[in-house]
Amino acid sequence: MTESTSKNKVLEVFLLFLKLGAISFGGPAAHIALMEEETVHKRKWVSEEYFLDLLSVTNLVPGPNAMEMALHLSYCRAGWLGQILGGLAFMVPAAGISLALAMVYMRWGSLPAVEAFFYGINPVIVAIVFFSAYRLGKASYKKKPMMVLGAACLAAALLDVNEVLVLMGAGTVGLLLHWSLRLPKELAAVLWLGAWFQDNPPIQLVRLWAYFLKVGALLFGSGMVLFAFIQHDVVERFGWLTQQQLLDAIAVGQMSPGPVASSVTFIGYLVAGFPGALLATLGIITPSYLIVTTLSKLLPILQRSKAVQAFLGGVNAGVVALIVSVGVALMREAVADVWGVVIFLIACALRLFTKLETLWLVLGGAVVGFLLQGI
């Protein structure tokens, strides 16, 4: 490969994922569908079989699925430099929009117009959370042991047991149901290192960065799982945001294109301004880079490992339970009157029986909120 060809491929990767980051509304499934169309069918960077292999492995490890697929595909096309720039390009549009909305929110968040905007959006967000739990539950609870495990995880989550303990415990049970094995030392080291940094921060900004680094290292599945992880810590343990501000951060993530994890940019700005937005964003995406770089060498081994699949099966059961628990917590504020209930039920029905994209649900909720508040 000549130097000119290499530069062209890096530029091609950067421009493609910048575009995808700007137009891919609708969550990880929609993001990945667009990636398949562009990289398999339109540009033929990888075969359909290899794309499916990458997607399979992505679902076996922590980290935001859409971001990790973007990194995998960027690396396949243009090496490590393409991976770096492709991932940043995919994240930049969503992070930029979230940052702009955070600035507006900090300045005008208490105005009636903004309150009316979120009055209609928040019940829709809760409906989206519960739909994510329903959709993931169909895949996770195919066997009775997983149903029992999921019920136990939900009970633990509602009793305020630490989310990481719930997921690690669920994964361990899933593994024991298959074989009596122990976690790889490397994975355990990563988890404990993230926990140590988060609990021993020298300054507030490092604490913010380390916390979201840990979340990025432990996050399984869709972006909705992010909110199950952070709801207790961000609102109650650290007191960084109120429950309402967290709802608004989720809404911003749904309104923005690209990864839902861009809500972290919004949260970081509310906590510590521009430095907070930057460090929180870097924290949440850094583990994906490290994981994808490692997986590029371990792909064949992970695909054959029934132990890894069994562990993830248990984790998935816990993930669905956490999503339900965070939906219950958010519902207390978001669905506070008759109109909130009506909006929530309509959003549930549209999400369940139509293929309407999340973006249009959120925008529809915003319009209804303005109309109901007389704006």
MINU-765224 format. One record per residue (C-alpha): residue number from 1; residue in one letter; chain; x, y, z. Coordinates in steps of 0.05 Angstrom, whole numbers, padded with zeros to 5 digits. Each point is the difference from the previous one (the first is absolute). Layout:
- NUM,a,A,X,Y,Z
...
This chain:
- 1,m,A,00000,00000,00000
- 2,t,A,00029,00068,-00020
- 3,e,A,00001,00059,00047
- 4,s,A,-00050,00036,-00044
- 5,t,A,-00048,-00059,00001
- 6,s,A,00007,-00005,00076
- 7,k,A,-00017,00074,00009
- 8,n,A,-00059,-00007,-00046
- 9,k,A,-00028,-00058,00040
- 10,v,A,00009,00038,00066
- 11,l,A,-00037,00060,-00030
- 12,e,A,-00054,-00046,-00027
- 13,v,A,-00010,-00031,00069
- 14,f,A,-00002,00068,00033
- 15,l,A,-00051,00029,-00048
- 16,l,A,-00045,-00062,00001
- 17,f,A,-00005,-00003,00076
- 18,l,A,-00008,00075,00005
- 19,k,A,-00060,-00007,-00045
- 20,l,A,-00027,-00060,00038
- 21,g,A,00009,00037,00066
- 22,a,A,-00041,00057,-00027
- 23,i,A,-00059,-00040,-00029
- 24,s,A,-00005,-00064,00040
- 25,f,A,-00060,00011,00046
- 26,g,A,-00038,-00057,00032
- 27,g,A,00049,-00036,00046
- 28,p,A,00055,-00052,-00010
- 29,a,A,-00042,-00047,-00044
- 30,a,A,-00012,00057,-00050
- 31,h,A,00073,00022,00003
- 32,i,A,00025,-00070,-00014
- 33,a,A,-00050,-00009,-00057
- 34,l,A,00027,00063,-00033
- 35,m,A,00071,-00025,00009
- 36,e,A,-00017,-00066,-00033
- 37,e,A,-00032,00036,-00059
- 38,e,A,00060,00046,-00009
- 39,t,A,00059,-00047,00014
- 40,v,A,-00026,-00067,-00025
- 41,h,A,-00048,00014,-00058
- 42,k,A,00020,00069,-00024
- 43,r,A,00075,00005,00011
- 44,k,A,00016,-00075,00009
- 45,w,A,00053,00012,00054
- 46,v,A,-00017,-00067,00033
- 47,s,A,-00042,-00060,-00018
- 48,e,A,-00068,-00014,00030
- 49,e,A,00028,-00059,00038
- 50,y,A,00057,00040,00031
- 51,f,A,-00048,00056,00018
- 52,l,A,-00042,-00050,00038
- 53,d,A,00062,-00027,00034
- 54,l,A,00018,00070,00024
- 55,l,A,-00071,00012,00024
- 56,s,A,-00001,-00066,00037
- 57,v,A,00064,00017,00038
- 58,t,A,-00024,00070,00015
- 59,n,A,-00060,-00029,00036
- 60,l,A,00047,-00044,00042
- 61,v,A,00039,00057,00032
- 62,p,A,-00014,00064,00039
- 63,g,A,-00004,00067,-00035
- 64,p,A,-00051,00037,-00044
- 65,n,A,-00015,-00047,-00058
- 66,a,A,-00007,00053,-00054
- 67,m,A,00065,00035,00019
- 68,e,A,00038,-00066,00002
- 69,m,A,-00027,-00020,-00069
- 70,a,A,00023,00067,-00027
- 71,l,A,00069,-00012,00029
- 72,h,A,00004,-00072,-00027
- 73,l,A,-00020,00021,-00070
- 74,s,A,00046,00060,00000
- 75,y,A,00058,-00044,00020
- 76,c,A,-00016,-00051,-00054
- 77,r,A,00001,00054,-00053
- 78,a,A,00056,00046,00021
- 79,g,A,00039,-00029,00059
- 80,w,A,00012,00032,00067
- 81,l,A,-00001,00072,-00026
- 82,g,A,-00066,-00013,-00035
- 83,q,A,-00026,-00030,00065
- 84,i,A,00017,00061,00040
- 85,l,A,-00029,00050,-00049
- 86,g,A,-00060,-00042,-00018
- 87,g,A,-00021,-00007,00072
- 88,l,A,00009,00074,00014
- 89,a,A,-00038,00018,-00063
- 90,f,A,-00058,-00044,00021
- 91,m,A,-00003,00032,00069
- 92,v,A,00012,00073,-00018
- 93,p,A,-00068,00020,-00029
- 94,a,A,-00039,-00029,00059
- 95,a,A,00049,00028,00052
- 96,g,A,-00002,00068,-00034
- 97,i,A,-00076,00003,-00001
- 98,s,A,-00003,-00024,00073
- 99,l,A,00050,00053,00021
- 100,a,A,-00039,00055,-00035
- 101,l,A,-00065,-00024,00032
- 102,a,A,00035,-00002,00068
- 103,m,A,00021,00072,-00008
- 104,v,A,-00071,00020,-00018
- 105,y,A,-00028,-00041,00057
- 106,m,A,00047,00032,00051
- 107,r,A,-00021,00069,-00024
- 108,w,A,-00075,-00009,-00013
- 109,g,A,-00018,-00067,00032
- 110,s,A,-00051,00031,00047
- 111,l,A,-00039,00039,-00052
- 112,p,A,-00072,-00022,-00013
- 113,a,A,00016,-00016,-00073
- 114,v,A,00055,-00048,00019
- 115,e,A,-00042,-00031,00054
- 116,a,A,-00057,-00011,-00049
- 117,f,A,00049,-00031,-00049
- 118,f,A,00021,-00053,00050
- 119,y,A,-00070,-00008,00029
- 120,g,A,-00019,-00038,-00064
- 121,i,A,00067,-00033,-00011
- 122,n,A,00011,-00032,00068
- 123,p,A,-00059,-00049,-00003
- 124,v,A,00025,-00021,-00069
- 125,i,A,00069,-00013,00028
- 126,v,A,-00029,-00045,00055
- 127,a,A,-00039,-00038,-00054
- 128,i,A,00064,-00010,-00040
- 129,v,A,00036,-00026,00063
- 130,f,A,-00054,-00052,00013
- 131,f,A,-00002,-00020,-00074
- 132,s,A,00074,-00012,00001
- 133,a,A,-00010,-00045,00061
- 134,y,A,-00056,-00037,-00037
- 135,r,A,00041,-00010,-00063
- 136,l,A,00062,-00023,00037
- 137,g,A,-00041,-00043,00046
- 138,k,A,-00027,-00041,-00059
- 139,a,A,00071,-00018,-00018
- 140,s,A,00026,-00009,00071
- 141,y,A,-00056,-00038,00034
- 142,k,A,-00010,-00059,-00047
- 143,k,A,00013,-00050,00056
- 144,k,A,-00032,-00004,00068
- 145,p,A,00066,00005,00039
- 146,m,A,00013,00067,-00034
- 147,m,A,-00070,00024,00018
- 148,v,A,00012,-00017,00073
- 149,l,A,00069,00033,-00002
- 150,g,A,-00031,00062,-00032
- 151,a,A,-00054,00004,00054
- 152,a,A,00054,-00005,00054
- 153,c,A,00041,00055,-00033
- 154,l,A,-00061,00045,-00005
- 155,a,A,-00015,-00010,00074
- 156,a,A,00073,00015,00017
- 157,a,A,-00001,00063,-00043
- 158,l,A,-00065,00025,00031
- 159,l,A,00032,-00011,00069
- 160,d,A,00058,00046,-00021
- 161,v,A,00053,-00054,-00006
- 162,n,A,00060,00028,-00038
- 163,e,A,-00010,-00007,-00075
- 164,v,A,00070,-00029,-00012
- 165,l,A,-00011,-00053,00053
- 166,v,A,-00067,-00018,-00032
- 167,l,A,00032,-00010,-00069
- 168,m,A,00062,-00035,00024
- 169,g,A,-00042,-00045,00044
- 170,a,A,-00047,-00015,-00058
- 171,g,A,00058,-00016,-00046
- 172,t,A,00031,-00046,00051
- 173,v,A,-00065,-00037,00009
- 174,g,A,-00007,-00007,-00075
- 175,l,A,00070,-00028,-00003
- 176,l,A,-00012,-00049,00057
- 177,l,A,-00062,-00024,-00035
- 178,h,A,00045,-00021,-00057
- 179,w,A,00066,-00019,00032
- 180,s,A,00036,00017,00065
- 181,l,A,00052,00048,-00027
- 182,r,A,00031,00064,00024
- 183,l,A,00004,00068,-00034
- 184,p,A,00062,00013,-00042
- 185,k,A,00053,00036,00041
- 186,e,A,00004,00056,-00052
- 187,l,A,-00074,00017,00004
- 188,a,A,00002,-00001,00076
- 189,a,A,00060,00046,00000
- 190,v,A,-00034,00050,-00045
- 191,l,A,-00063,00002,00043
- 192,w,A,00038,00007,00065
- 193,l,A,00046,00054,-00028
- 194,g,A,-00060,00041,-00024
- 195,a,A,-00034,-00008,00068
- 196,w,A,00064,00021,00036
- 197,f,A,00008,00063,-00041
- 198,q,A,-00073,00018,00008
- 199,d,A,00003,-00007,00076
- 200,n,A,00067,00035,00009
- 201,p,A,-00002,00063,-00042
- 202,p,A,00050,00055,00012
- 203,i,A,-00045,00055,-00029
- 204,q,A,-00072,00007,-00024
- 205,l,A,00017,-00001,-00074
- 206,v,A,00041,-00064,00008
- 207,r,A,-00058,-00030,00039
- 208,l,A,-00048,00017,-00057
- 209,w,A,00047,-00029,-00052
- 210,a,A,00015,-00063,00041
- 211,y,A,-00073,-00012,00015
- 212,f,A,-00020,00000,-00074
- 213,l,A,00062,-00040,-00017
- 214,k,A,-00025,-00054,00047
- 215,v,A,-00070,00005,-00030
- 216,g,A,00028,-00007,-00070
- 217,a,A,00039,-00061,00021
- 218,l,A,-00061,-00033,00031
- 219,l,A,-00055,00021,-00048
- 220,f,A,-00034,-00058,-00037
- 221,g,A,-00050,00006,-00056
- 222,s,A,-00038,00061,-00023
- 223,g,A,00007,00072,00022
- 224,m,A,-00060,-00008,00045
- 225,v,A,00041,-00043,00046
- 226,l,A,00043,00062,00013
- 227,f,A,-00056,00032,00039
- 228,a,A,-00012,-00062,00042
- 229,f,A,00074,00004,00020
- 230,i,A,00003,00073,00017
- 231,q,A,-00069,00017,00028
- 232,h,A,00016,-00018,00073
- 233,d,A,00071,00028,00001
- 234,v,A,-00012,00065,-00039
- 235,v,A,-00064,00019,00037
- 236,e,A,00006,-00029,00070
- 237,r,A,00071,-00021,00015
- 238,f,A,00038,00059,-00029
- 239,g,A,-00056,00050,-00005
- 240,w,A,00025,00026,-00067
- 241,l,A,-00069,00006,-00031
- 242,t,A,-00072,-00001,00023
- 243,q,A,-00047,-00055,-00025
- 244,q,A,-00031,00051,-00047
- 245,q,A,00067,00021,-00028
- 246,l,A,00017,-00073,-00014
- 247,l,A,-00066,-00008,-00037
- 248,d,A,00018,00061,-00041
- 249,a,A,00069,-00028,-00015
- 250,i,A,-00033,-00065,-00025
- 251,a,A,-00046,00042,-00044
- 252,v,A,00060,00037,-00029
- 253,g,A,00033,-00067,-00017
- 254,q,A,-00063,-00023,-00035
- 255,m,A,-00008,00065,-00039
- 256,s,A,00072,00000,-00024
- 257,p,A,00026,-00045,-00056
- 258,g,A,00055,-00050,00011
- 259,p,A,00015,-00037,00065
- 260,v,A,-00050,00009,00057
- 261,a,A,00062,00003,00045
- 262,s,A,00006,00073,-00023
- 263,s,A,-00046,00015,00059
- 264,v,A,00064,-00006,00040
- 265,t,A,00026,00063,-00034
- 266,f,A,-00063,00036,00025
- 267,i,A,00009,-00028,00070
- 268,g,A,00074,00018,00002
- 269,y,A,-00016,00072,-00020
- 270,l,A,-00052,00008,00055
- 271,v,A,00049,-00027,00051
- 272,a,A,00064,00037,-00019
- 273,g,A,-00009,00042,-00062
- 274,f,A,00042,-00010,-00063
- 275,p,A,00055,-00041,00035
- 276,g,A,-00053,-00045,00030
- 277,a,A,-00034,-00011,-00068
- 278,l,A,00067,-00017,-00032
- 279,l,A,00025,-00047,00055
- 280,a,A,-00067,-00036,00009
- 281,t,A,-00003,-00012,-00076
- 282,l,A,00071,-00025,-00003
- 283,g,A,-00012,-00044,00060
- 284,i,A,-00061,-00035,-00030
- 285,i,A,00032,-00014,-00068
- 286,t,A,00072,-00018,00021
- 287,p,A,-00017,-00072,00022
- 288,s,A,-00031,-00014,-00069
- 289,y,A,00066,00017,-00034
- 290,l,A,00038,-00046,00048
- 291,i,A,-00050,-00056,-00006
- 292,v,A,-00004,00002,-00076
- 293,t,A,00076,00001,-00007
- 294,t,A,00005,-00062,00044
- 295,l,A,-00058,-00035,-00034
- 296,s,A,00030,00007,-00069
- 297,k,A,00050,-00053,00023
- 298,l,A,-00046,-00042,00043
- 299,l,A,-00060,-00004,-00047
- 300,p,A,00005,-00074,-00018
- 301,i,A,00010,-00022,00072
- 302,l,A,-00059,00040,00027
- 303,q,A,-00046,-00025,-00054
- 304,r,A,00014,-00073,00021
- 305,s,A,-00005,00012,00074
- 306,k,A,-00064,-00028,00030
- 307,a,A,00022,00025,00068
- 308,v,A,00002,00072,-00024
- 309,q,A,-00069,-00008,-00032
- 310,a,A,-00027,-00031,00065
- 311,f,A,00027,00058,00041
- 312,l,A,-00030,00051,-00047
- 313,g,A,-00067,-00037,00002
- 314,g,A,-00002,00012,00075
- 315,v,A,00021,00073,-00008
- 316,n,A,-00055,00011,-00052
- 317,a,A,-00052,-00025,00050
- 318,g,A,00026,00050,00050
- 319,v,A,00002,00056,-00051
- 320,v,A,-00073,-00007,-00017
- 321,a,A,-00018,00003,00073
- 322,l,A,00041,00063,00010
- 323,i,A,-00034,00034,-00059
- 324,v,A,-00068,-00016,00031
- 325,s,A,00023,00027,00067
- 326,v,A,00024,00066,-00029
- 327,g,A,-00064,00006,-00039
- 328,v,A,-00039,-00007,00065
- 329,a,A,00043,00053,00033
- 330,l,A,-00007,00049,-00058
- 331,m,A,-00075,-00012,-00007
- 332,r,A,-00013,00031,00069
- 333,e,A,00017,00069,-00027
- 334,a,A,-00012,-00006,-00074
- 335,v,A,-00071,-00028,00004
- 336,a,A,-00028,00045,00055
- 337,d,A,-00070,00017,-00026
- 338,v,A,-00055,-00024,-00047
- 339,w,A,00031,00030,-00063
- 340,g,A,00067,-00031,00018
- 341,v,A,-00034,-00068,00004
- 342,v,A,-00034,00011,-00067
- 343,i,A,00065,00020,-00034
- 344,f,A,00036,-00059,00031
- 345,l,A,-00053,-00051,-00023
- 346,i,A,-00003,00029,-00071
- 347,a,A,00076,-00002,-00005
- 348,c,A,00000,-00073,00025
- 349,a,A,-00052,-00019,-00053
- 350,l,A,00038,00035,-00056
- 351,r,A,00066,-00031,00021
- 352,l,A,-00031,-00070,00005
- 353,f,A,-00044,-00001,-00062
- 354,t,A,00034,00046,-00050
- 355,k,A,00070,00010,-00028
- 356,l,A,00000,00074,00016
- 357,e,A,00070,00024,00016
- 358,t,A,00018,00023,00069
- 359,l,A,00015,00070,-00026
- 360,w,A,-00072,00010,-00023
- 361,l,A,-00028,-00026,00065
- 362,v,A,00043,00050,00039
- 363,l,A,-00017,00058,-00046
- 364,g,A,-00074,-00019,00003
- 365,g,A,00003,00001,00076
- 366,a,A,00032,00069,-00003
- 367,v,A,-00055,00027,-00044
- 368,v,A,-00054,-00029,00045
- 369,g,A,00035,00030,00060
- 370,f,A,-00001,00069,-00031
- 371,l,A,-00074,-00007,-00019
- 372,l,A,-00021,-00024,00069
- 373,q,A,00039,00055,00035
- 374,g,A,-00031,00053,-00044
- 375,i,A,00064,00022,-00033
